[in-house]
Amino acid sequence: MPTARTKVRRKPDRARYERQTVYDILDQAFVCHVAFIADSMPFVVPTNYVRVGDKLYLHGSPASRLMKALSSGAPFSLSVTLLDGIVFSPTAMGHSVNYRSVVIIGQAEVLHDPDAKMNAMRDFVEYVARGRWATVRPPTPQEIAATMILAVPLVEASAKIRTGFAVDSDAEYASGAWTGVLPFKWTPGEPIRDPRGNPSAAVPENILHYSRPQ
């Protein structure tokens, strides 16, 4: 159920509060934007994340403004958006986009246990590409100690989704302009080999045929 802070007020018919809907959007996206206050100034910082169960994990340098602010227990908001298409309308003001988005409000918890931090780093790498963790060097104890990992409980979250065509009145369609939706889909390109890498190493299947949940 929505809380007073996560209830969608603008276009409430587009709101979704089901936990699985929120999870599905989070699991397809790759980057979130975190809004917080630091030094009496508002900031929005993009960063990557991983969802594990009912928590979202963030990581970064303890010296970063983002990590300092969130680890202090200060409240913040976090958003994720997937662009599904551009909506072409018969009127200039009627153009829109089809999208799926999630907004999360909460407070972060700092992970201190080295094993928990190592597990979270594995989850980060596996979220980038399933099976990747087993093929690369894991973090050293020094790297783990130098990395701050935050857990964000998914307690206050809401999704918002727009689908379909323009919502202009039938009379507006007399203009004769083309109307419809131009779909967008995130797709990877051809892998580019690192010139310092192993020249005999074949591109792994999980990279050659890379995909995200739909």
C-alpha positions in Angstrom: 0.0 0.0 0.0 1.2 3.5 -0.7 2.3 5.8 2.1 1.7 9.5 2.3 5.1 10.1 0.8 4.9 7.6 -2.1 1.3 8.1 -3.2 1.2 9.3 -6.8 -0.8 12.5 -7.0 -0.2 13.5 -10.6 -1.9 11.1 -13.0 -2.8 8.6 -10.2 -4.3 6.2 -12.7 -0.8 5.5 -13.8 0.4 4.5 -10.3 1.3 0.9 -9.4 2.0 -0.2 -5.9 2.4 -3.9 -6.3 5.8 -5.1 -5.0 6.4 -7.3 -8.1 5.9 -4.4 -10.5 8.4 -2.3 -8.6 10.9 -5.2 -8.6 10.4 -5.9 -12.3 11.3 -2.3 -13.2 14.3 -2.2 -10.9 15.6 -5.5 -12.2 15.6 -4.2 -15.8 17.2 -0.8 -15.2 20.8 -0.2 -14.6 21.2 3.3 -13.2 19.3 5.2 -10.6 19.4 8.9 -9.6 19.7 9.6 -5.9 18.4 13.0 -4.5 19.7 14.2 -1.2 20.7 17.3 0.8 24.3 17.9 1.7 25.9 21.2 2.9 22.5 22.8 2.7 22.4 22.2 -1.0 20.2 19.7 -3.0 22.1 17.2 -5.2 21.1 14.5 -7.7 23.7 11.8 -8.3 23.5 9.0 -10.8 24.9 5.6 -9.7 24.4 1.9 -10.3 22.7 -0.5 -7.9 21.5 -4.0 -7.4 18.3 -5.3 -5.9 18.6 -8.4 -3.6 15.3 -9.4 -2.2 13.6 -6.5 -0.5 16.7 -4.3 -0.4 18.5 -2.1 -2.9 22.3 -1.9 -2.5 24.5 1.0 -3.4 28.3 1.2 -3.3 31.0 3.8 -3.6 33.9 5.6 -1.9 33.4 6.6 1.7 34.8 10.0 0.8 32.1 10.7 -1.8 29.4 13.3 -1.0 26.7 10.7 -1.8 28.0 8.0 0.6 28.7 10.5 3.4 25.2 11.9 3.2 23.4 8.6 3.0 25.5 6.8 5.6 24.6 9.6 8.1 21.0 8.3 8.1 19.6 11.3 6.3 16.5 10.7 4.3 16.7 10.7 0.5 14.8 9.7 -2.6 15.9 7.5 -5.4 14.4 7.1 -8.9 14.7 4.8 -11.9 13.1 5.3 -15.3 12.8 3.1 -18.4 11.9 4.8 -21.7 9.6 2.6 -23.7 8.6 4.9 -26.5 8.0 8.4 -27.8 4.3 9.3 -28.3 3.6 11.5 -31.3 0.5 13.6 -31.0 -1.5 15.7 -33.5 -0.8 18.7 -31.3 2.5 20.1 -30.1 1.4 19.9 -26.4 0.1 16.4 -26.7 3.5 14.7 -27.3 4.6 12.5 -24.5 6.6 9.4 -23.7 5.7 5.9 -22.6 7.7 4.9 -19.6 8.0 2.8 -16.5 9.5 4.4 -13.4 10.0 3.8 -9.7 10.5 6.2 -6.8 11.9 5.0 -3.5 12.0 7.1 -0.3 14.0 5.9 2.7 17.1 5.8 4.8 20.2 3.7 4.1 21.9 1.1 6.4 25.7 0.8 6.3 27.1 -2.8 5.8 30.0 -3.3 8.2 30.5 -7.1 8.1 33.2 -8.0 5.5 31.4 -11.2 4.4 28.2 -9.3 3.9 30.1 -6.7 1.9 31.8 -9.4 -0.2 28.4 -11.0 -0.9 27.0 -7.6 -2.0 30.0 -7.0 -4.3 29.3 -10.4 -5.9 25.7 -9.4 -6.4 26.8 -6.2 -8.1 29.1 -8.0 -10.5 26.5 -10.7 -11.2 23.9 -8.0 -11.9 26.2 -6.6 -14.6 26.5 -10.0 -16.2 25.4 -13.3 -14.8 28.3 -15.6 -14.4 31.0 -12.9 -14.5 32.1 -13.2 -10.9 33.6 -16.7 -11.4 35.8 -15.4 -14.3 37.5 -12.4 -12.6 39.6 -11.7 -9.5 37.4 -11.1 -6.5 37.9 -8.0 -4.4 40.8 -8.0 -1.9 40.2 -7.4 1.8 41.8 -4.0 1.3 39.4 -3.2 -1.6 36.4 -4.3 0.5 37.5 -2.2 3.4 37.9 0.9 1.1 34.4 0.5 -0.3 31.2 1.6 1.5 28.1 -0.5 0.8 24.7 0.8 1.7 21.4 -1.2 1.9 18.2 0.6 1.2 15.1 -1.3 2.5 12.3 -1.2 -0.1 9.6 0.0 2.4 8.4 3.1 0.7 8.2 2.7 -3.1 5.8 3.3 -5.9 5.9 2.8 -9.6 4.3 4.9 -12.4 3.7 3.6 -15.9 2.4 5.2 -19.1 1.4 3.2 -22.2 -0.6 3.8 -25.3 -1.1 6.6 -27.7 -1.8 10.4 -27.5 -4.8 11.5 -25.5 -5.9 14.4 -27.6 -9.5 14.7 -28.5 -10.8 13.1 -31.8 -11.2 16.6 -33.3 -7.4 17.2 -33.1 -6.7 14.3 -35.4 -8.2 16.3 -38.4 -4.8 17.9 -38.8 -3.4 15.0 -40.9 -0.1 14.8 -39.0 1.3 11.3 -38.5 0.6 10.1 -35.0 1.7 7.0 -33.1 4.4 5.6 -30.9 8.1 5.1 -31.7 9.1 2.2 -29.5 12.5 2.3 -27.7 14.4 -0.7 -26.5 17.8 -0.9 -24.8 20.0 -3.2 -26.8 23.8 -3.9 -26.6 26.2 -3.4 -29.5 29.1 -5.5 -30.6 31.7 -6.2 -27.9 34.9 -4.2 -28.2 38.1 -6.0 -27.2 40.4 -4.4 -24.6 43.8 -4.0 -26.4 45.5 -4.9 -23.1 43.4 -8.0 -22.6 44.1 -11.7 -23.5 44.0 -11.7 -27.3 43.2 -15.4 -27.3 40.2 -15.2 -25.0 36.9 -15.7 -26.8 34.0 -13.4 -26.0 32.0 -15.2 -23.4 28.4 -16.2 -24.3 26.9 -14.0 -21.5 28.6 -11.0 -23.2 28.2 -12.0 -26.8 24.5 -12.6 -26.3 24.0 -10.1 -23.5 20.4 -9.2 -22.5 18.5 -7.6 -19.7 15.1 -8.7 -18.2 12.2 -7.3 -20.3 
